[in-house]
Amino acid sequence: MSALPAGEPGSEVLVPHWLDGPRRTQLATAVRNALSSRPVHPVAVIHLEDVLTELHVAAARDAVWPASAARVRLATGWDDDVLPVRLSAAELSSVLALPDLPAPVRDLLGGTA
């Protein structure tokens, strides 16, 4: 293990947002629609593409290491299709800036649900 130099930023924090299958589909659809139907700032494009990647990674992570999410689902009573989608602050901001993001997804990601 090495120490980070003083004053250097650390690695970016990824926050899990627990989304069921329909909400993950709505999120992916909104991101794909935004990327294909209107001009998006180049930096936001990178973040939104990373969100699409994370949606795939979340499913793969659960297939390879199912016990971690299963423990959370058991403790919370959530359905089996609820998975953690880990987003950085920049990715989350880019998603929340989408005007066509469905309200249920916006509420979950915005912390108001």
Backbone as numpy.savetxt, mean C-alpha at the origin, in Angstrom:
# Nx Ny Nz CAx CAy CAz Cx Cy Cz
26.48 -5.32 11.57 25.62 -4.15 11.57 26.52 -2.92 11.57
26.15 -1.96 10.76 26.92 -0.72 10.74 26.02 0.43 11.17
26.65 1.41 11.77 25.91 2.58 12.22 25.76 3.56 11.07
24.64 4.25 11.05 24.44 5.30 10.06 25.22 6.54 10.48
25.79 7.23 9.53 26.48 8.47 9.88 25.49 9.48 10.47
25.98 10.28 11.39 25.15 11.28 12.04 24.59 12.24 10.99
23.32 12.56 11.10 22.70 13.51 10.19 22.22 12.92 8.89
22.51 11.65 8.63 22.06 11.00 7.40 20.65 10.44 7.60
19.80 10.57 6.61 18.46 10.00 6.76 18.53 8.48 6.78
17.65 7.88 7.55 17.59 6.42 7.61 16.75 5.88 6.48
16.50 4.60 6.52 15.67 4.00 5.48 14.23 4.46 5.65
13.52 4.46 4.55 12.14 4.90 4.56 11.25 3.90 5.30
10.30 4.41 6.04 9.40 3.57 6.81 8.22 3.17 5.92
7.93 1.88 5.91 6.77 1.36 5.19 5.70 1.00 6.22
4.54 1.58 6.08 3.45 1.37 7.02 2.45 0.39 6.42
2.09 -0.66 7.16 1.12 -1.61 6.62 -0.30 -1.05 6.70
-1.01 -1.17 5.61 -2.43 -0.81 5.55 -3.16 -2.11 5.24
-4.01 -2.55 6.15 -4.65 -3.85 6.03 -5.89 -3.73 5.16
-5.80 -4.31 3.96 -6.86 -4.19 2.96 -7.36 -5.57 2.56
-8.67 -5.68 2.42 -9.23 -6.95 1.93 -9.12 -6.99 0.41
-9.47 -8.13 -0.16 -9.33 -8.32 -1.60 -10.05 -7.28 -2.44
-11.33 -6.98 -2.15 -12.01 -5.97 -2.96 -11.37 -4.58 -2.87
-10.87 -4.20 -1.71 -10.23 -2.89 -1.57 -8.89 -2.87 -2.31
-8.16 -3.98 -2.29 -6.90 -4.03 -3.04 -7.18 -3.91 -4.53
-8.27 -4.56 -4.99 -8.64 -4.46 -6.40 -9.04 -3.03 -6.75
-9.80 -2.38 -5.89 -10.20 -0.99 -6.14 -8.97 -0.08 -6.19
-8.03 -0.31 -5.28 -6.80 0.49 -5.26 -6.03 0.29 -6.56
-5.83 -0.95 -6.96 -5.08 -1.24 -8.19 -5.77 -0.64 -9.41
-7.07 -0.74 -9.46 -7.83 -0.18 -10.59 -7.68 1.33 -10.65
-7.79 2.00 -9.51 -7.66 3.45 -9.48 -6.26 3.89 -9.91
-5.25 3.17 -9.46 -3.87 3.51 -9.83 -3.66 3.28 -11.33
-4.09 2.13 -11.82 -3.93 1.84 -13.26 -4.67 2.87 -14.11
-5.89 3.23 -13.71 -6.65 4.23 -14.46 -5.93 5.57 -14.48
-5.37 5.96 -13.35 -4.65 7.24 -13.29 -3.43 7.21 -14.19
-2.71 6.10 -14.18 -1.49 6.01 -14.99 -1.79 5.96 -16.49
-2.96 5.47 -16.85 -3.25 5.30 -18.27 -4.16 6.38 -18.87
-4.81 7.17 -18.03 -5.82 8.06 -18.58 -5.54 9.55 -18.45
-4.52 9.91 -17.71 -4.26 11.34 -17.55 -2.77 11.56 -17.29
-2.30 12.79 -17.53 -0.90 13.07 -17.22 -0.66 13.03 -15.71
0.40 12.37 -15.33 0.77 12.26 -13.92 2.22 12.71 -13.80
2.51 13.45 -12.74 3.89 13.91 -12.51 4.82 12.70 -12.52
5.99 12.83 -13.15 6.91 11.69 -13.26 7.29 11.05 -11.92
7.43 11.84 -10.89 7.76 11.27 -9.58 6.57 10.50 -9.03
5.37 11.03 -9.22 4.17 10.32 -8.77 4.00 9.01 -9.54
4.38 9.01 -10.81 4.31 7.77 -11.60 5.15 6.68 -10.94
6.33 7.03 -10.51 7.22 6.06 -9.85 6.56 5.53 -8.59
6.00 6.42 -7.79 5.35 6.00 -6.54 4.13 5.13 -6.81
3.34 5.51 -7.80 2.15 4.72 -8.11 2.51 3.35 -8.68
3.55 3.30 -9.48 4.01 1.99 -9.97 4.52 1.13 -8.81
5.15 1.76 -7.83 5.60 1.03 -6.64 4.41 0.49 -5.84
3.31 1.22 -5.83 2.10 0.74 -5.16 1.58 -0.51 -5.86
1.55 -0.50 -7.17 1.12 -1.70 -7.91 2.03 -2.88 -7.61
3.33 -2.62 -7.55 4.28 -3.68 -7.21 4.00 -4.22 -5.81
3.76 -3.33 -4.86 3.50 -3.77 -3.48 2.23 -4.59 -3.38
1.23 -4.28 -4.18 0.02 -5.09 -4.16 0.33 -6.53 -4.55
1.20 -6.71 -5.53 1.62 -8.07 -5.92 2.49 -8.70 -4.84
3.38 -7.91 -4.28 4.29 -8.42 -3.25 3.51 -8.84 -2.00
2.46 -8.10 -1.65 1.67 -8.44 -0.47 1.06 -9.83 -0.62
0.54 -10.12 -1.79 -0.04 -11.45 -2.03 1.04 -12.53 -2.01
2.17 -12.23 -2.62 3.27 -13.21 -2.64 3.82 -13.43 -1.24
3.94 -12.36 -0.47 4.44 -12.47 0.90 3.54 -13.37 1.72
2.23 -13.22 1.54 1.29 -14.05 2.29 1.35 -15.50 1.85
1.63 -15.75 0.58 1.74 -17.12 0.09 3.00 -17.81 0.63
4.08 -17.04 0.75 5.35 -17.62 1.19 5.44 -17.68 2.71
4.99 -16.61 3.38 5.05 -16.53 4.85 3.65 -16.22 5.39
2.75 -17.18 5.39 1.36 -16.91 5.77 1.14 -16.69 7.27
2.04 -17.17 8.10 1.78 -17.15 9.55 1.70 -15.74 10.12
2.51 -14.82 9.63 2.54 -13.48 10.19 1.19 -12.77 10.05
0.68 -12.69 8.84 -0.61 -12.03 8.62 -1.74 -12.84 9.25
-1.61 -14.16 9.26 -2.65 -15.01 9.85 -2.81 -14.71 11.33
-1.71 -14.46 12.03 -1.79 -14.12 13.46 -2.56 -12.82 13.67
-2.30 -11.84 12.83 -3.00 -10.56 12.95 -4.48 -10.75 12.63
-4.78 -11.49 11.58 -6.18 -11.72 11.22 -6.91 -12.46 12.34
-6.25 -13.43 12.95 -6.85 -14.18 14.05 -7.13 -13.26 15.24
-6.17 -12.42 15.56 -6.30 -11.52 16.71 -7.38 -10.45 16.50
-7.55 -10.03 15.25 -8.50 -8.95 14.97 -9.86 -9.45 14.52
-9.93 -10.72 14.10 -11.18 -11.25 13.58 -11.41 -10.91 12.12
-10.38 -10.43 11.45 -10.51 -10.08 10.03 -10.61 -11.34 9.18
-11.19 -11.18 7.99 -11.33 -12.29 7.04 -9.97 -12.72 6.51
-9.95 -13.90 5.90 -8.71 -14.49 5.39 -8.09 -13.72 4.22
-8.87 -12.87 3.56 -8.31 -12.15 2.41 -7.72 -10.79 2.77
-7.67 -10.45 4.05 -7.08 -9.18 4.47 -5.57 -9.33 4.54
-4.87 -8.45 3.82 -3.41 -8.50 3.76 -2.82 -7.12 4.06
-1.60 -7.10 4.59 -0.93 -5.82 4.79 -0.30 -5.33 3.48
-0.69 -4.15 3.06 -0.09 -3.50 1.90 0.79 -2.40 2.47
2.09 -2.57 2.34 3.06 -1.67 2.98 3.40 -0.51 2.05
3.08 0.70 2.50 3.29 1.89 1.68 4.17 2.90 2.41
5.02 3.55 1.63 5.81 4.66 2.17 4.92 5.90 2.23
5.39 6.92 2.90 4.63 8.18 2.98 4.43 8.77 1.58
5.45 8.69 0.73 5.35 9.24 -0.62 4.35 8.44 -1.47
4.37 7.14 -1.33 3.42 6.30 -2.06 1.99 6.59 -1.60
1.81 6.67 -0.30 0.49 6.96 0.25 -0.01 8.32 -0.21
0.85 9.30 -0.19 0.48 10.64 -0.64 0.06 10.64 -2.10
0.80 9.91 -2.93 0.47 9.82 -4.35 -0.89 9.15 -4.57
-1.17 8.13 -3.80 -2.45 7.44 -3.91 -3.59 8.35 -3.45
-3.40 9.01 -2.32 -4.46 9.86 -1.79 -4.71 11.08 -2.68
-3.76 11.42 -3.54 -3.94 12.54 -4.47 -4.77 12.15 -5.70
-5.05 10.87 -5.86 -5.85 10.42 -7.01 -7.30 10.87 -6.81
-7.83 11.64 -7.75 -9.20 12.12 -7.58 -10.25 11.02 -7.67
-9.96 9.94 -8.38 -10.93 8.86 -8.57 -10.75 7.69 -7.60
-9.99 7.89 -6.53 -9.81 6.82 -5.55 -11.14 6.59 -4.84
-11.64 5.36 -4.83 -12.93 5.10 -4.18 -12.90 5.49 -2.70
-14.01 6.03 -2.23 -14.10 6.53 -0.85 -13.74 5.48 0.20
-14.19 4.22 0.07 -13.82 3.23 1.10 -12.30 3.02 1.20
-11.63 3.04 0.05 -10.17 2.88 0.06 -9.51 4.13 0.63
-10.00 5.30 0.21 -9.47 6.56 0.74 -9.60 6.60 2.27
-10.76 6.18 2.77 -10.97 6.17 4.21 -10.00 5.25 4.93
-9.80 4.05 4.38 -8.87 3.10 5.01 -7.43 3.63 4.98
-7.01 4.17 3.87 -5.64 4.65 3.74 -5.41 5.97 4.45
-6.48 6.77 4.55 -6.37 8.06 5.22 -6.47 7.96 6.73
-6.77 6.77 7.22 -6.84 6.57 8.66 -8.16 6.98 9.27
-9.19 7.22 8.44 -10.46 7.65 8.99 -11.46 6.52 9.12
-11.06 5.32 8.70 -12.00 4.20 8.81 -11.72 3.40 10.06
